[in-house]
Amino acid sequence: MCTRCGLPFASVHALDSSLGECRACRQDEPAFHGARAFGLFTGKLRQVVLRLKYSGDARLGRRLGELLELAWAALPRGTDFSSPVIVPVPLHPSRRRERGFNQSDLLAEGLVRALGKQQDAAPPAVAKAWLARQRATPPQTGLSVAARRENLRGAFIVTEPDEVRGRTIVLIDDVMTTGATISACARALKRAGAALVLGLTLARATPQFPDLTPPPADNAVDGLDRDST
């Protein structure tokens, strides 16, 4: 996989590169220092992620968040990884009201619960209020990489810059596609002085490993035929 964004390589020959990064990360360096995912956005994992986003099942979100503990150790920590704080990727207030919850909050809660069971020390703190989405943005689905970045420009703000300064932040989200959302969040956090920003998601959407399984009939429960936002 790419040492930066965690994108799986279709061929082991890609590992021959001295950098070990995918083409996208080499051509346009993301703002985050590293990202990993529990699994690919295909098959049953894709179906259960869509169920989480549109069913309102908070218990499911926390159970899925426990799976992130299995990917926690794979985060590229470097020498600066210390006392990490978990920050869920925020929804705009209007989208949160529409959905009734933020799925990233639920995943973060499940992750902390799982880490608390596995570690001798106290699990990382969750800071849901350190990052806010100040601008409602159209869904990213179907947009090019450049359009995704432009769509998210200035969308996130840090509400507690004094708390963020010098900290290690692990951003939590449900699905990562191009990394534009995680990168936009990381950019805001780094401007506020964060020392290290990593991304951890439940699933990774990958064009080179397409999901050929037909989706369940009730996926588009938001009425807009949206697969992932």
N, C-alpha and C positions, 0 to 999 in steps of 0.2 A: 504494500500500500504506500501511497504518498506519505512521506514523513511529516508533511505539514498539515494537509487537510484530511488525511486518512482515506482518500479515494482508492478503492481497490484497483490494482493494475490487472489488465486482461492477460498480460504475458509476464512471466518471470524475468524476461530479458530487460524489462524496464528497470529492474533493480541493479542493472549494470551501471546505471548512471551514478556518477560520483556524488551528485546532489540528492538523489532519491526522491525528488519532488515531481509531481505531475506537470504537464505542460501549462495548465492554467495557473498554477502557483508560481511557476518560473516566469511566465509572461506578465502576470499582474499579481504581485505579492499581496496576499490577504492581510487584513489588519490584525487578525488573531495570530497567536504564536503556535497554535496547534489545535487540531480537532479530531475527535474519534466518534464512532457510532456503535451501538449494540449490534445492529444487523442491517441488511439491505432492505429497501422499501419495496419488497416483492412478496407475493404469496400471502400467507397467513399473517405475517407481521404487518403488511400493508393494510389488510382488511381490518385488523384490530386497531391500528392507528386511526383509520377513518371512522371506525365505530366510536373511538374515544372522542374524536373531534366533534362528532355530530349527534351522539346519543345522550350526552349529559351525564354519563356514568362516572362520577367522581371516584368511586371505589376502584374501578378499572384503571383509572389514571394512576392512582397510587401503586397498584399492583404492577403496572408496566414500569413505573419509576424504579421499582426494586431491581428490574433487569439492568438498569444503568450501572448498578454496583459491579456487574461482571465486566464492564468496559472501563470502569474508573481507573484501574491499575494500568491500563493501556495509554492513558493520557501522556503526551510528551512533556514531562515535567521540567527537565533541565535543572539548573542549579538554583533557580529562583522560586521553586515551588515550596511555599511554606504558608501554613495557616490559611488555606484556601477558603474563600467565601463563595457559596453557590448563589448565582443570580439567574432566576428564570427570565427568558426573553418575554418582555411584556406585550400584551395586546393593547390596542387603542381602546379607551373606555367604551366607545360605541360598539366595537366588536365584542368586547367582554359582556356588555349588557345583552347583546344579541345571542351570544352563545351560553351565557350564564356562568361561565368559569373560564379560567386560563389554563389550558392543558399543561403548559410548562410549569405552572405552580404545582400541579398535582404530581407531575413527574419528579420535580425537585423534592417534594415531601416524601415520595416513595424511596428515592435514592438515599436520603438522609436516614430514613428508617432502616434501610438495608445496611448502610454503613455502620450505623449504631450497633447492629447485631454482630457485625464481623470484626470491628476494631476494638482494641482495648481502651483507646482514648475516645474522648467525646467526638461525635461526628462534626463535620463542618457546619457553620451557621448558614442559614438561608436568608438572603436579603432581598425581599420581593419589592421593596420600595426604592432601591438605589438607582434603578433604571426605569424610565417611563417612555412611552410612545406618544409623542406630542402631535403627530400628524397621522390621520387615517390614510392608508395607502391601498390602492387596488390590489387584488390577489396577484401573486407572482407567477402563477401557473401560465405557461405559454410564452413568457417573456424571455428575451435573449439575456445573456449574461450582462451586457452593458445596460439594457433596459431595467434589469433587476436592481443594479447599483443605483441608477438614476431614480428609480421609483422609491428607494429607501433613503435618498440623500436628505440629511437633516431630520429624519423621522424619530430618532432616539435622543434623549437628553439624560444626563446624570443629575439626579435630584439631591444626592448627598456627596458632593465632591470631596469633602474633608474625610469622609469614611473610606472613599475609594482610593485615595492617594496612597501609593506604595503597597497596595494589596495585590494578592493573587486572586483572580476572579475566574470561576468556571461557569460559563453560560450554559443553560439547559434549554433545549427545545425539542420538539417532537420529530421533525424531519429536516434534514439538510440536503439541499439540491446542489446549488452552485456555491453556497457559503456566503451569499450576499447579505442575508439577514444577520448571521453571526458576525460577519465582518463589519457591518454598520454599527452593531452594538459595541464591538471591540474598539472601533475607532472613537466612539464617544467616551468609552471608559478610559482609553489611553490618553485622550486629551485631558481628562480629569486627573491623570497621574497614576493610573493603575500600572503596576510593575509587570504583571504577566496576565494575559487573557487567553483562556482556552475555551473550546467548545465541546460539549458532550450532548449527543442527540440519540434518540431511540432508534431512528432509522436513517439510512443514507440512500437517496435516490440517485441512481447511476444509469446514464444512457447506454453504457456498454454491457450492462446486465439487465436488459429490459424484463419487465414482468409480463409474461405471456398468458397468465391466468386471467380469465374473464372476471371483472369485478362483480361483487354482489349487486343485486338489482336495486338496493336501497342506498347506494353510496351517495347519490346526489341529493341528500336530504335537505340541503340548504336551498334547493330549487334552482341552482345556477350551474349544475353539472360540474361543480368544482371538485377536483380530485384532492388537491392539497393546497393550502394557503400559506 
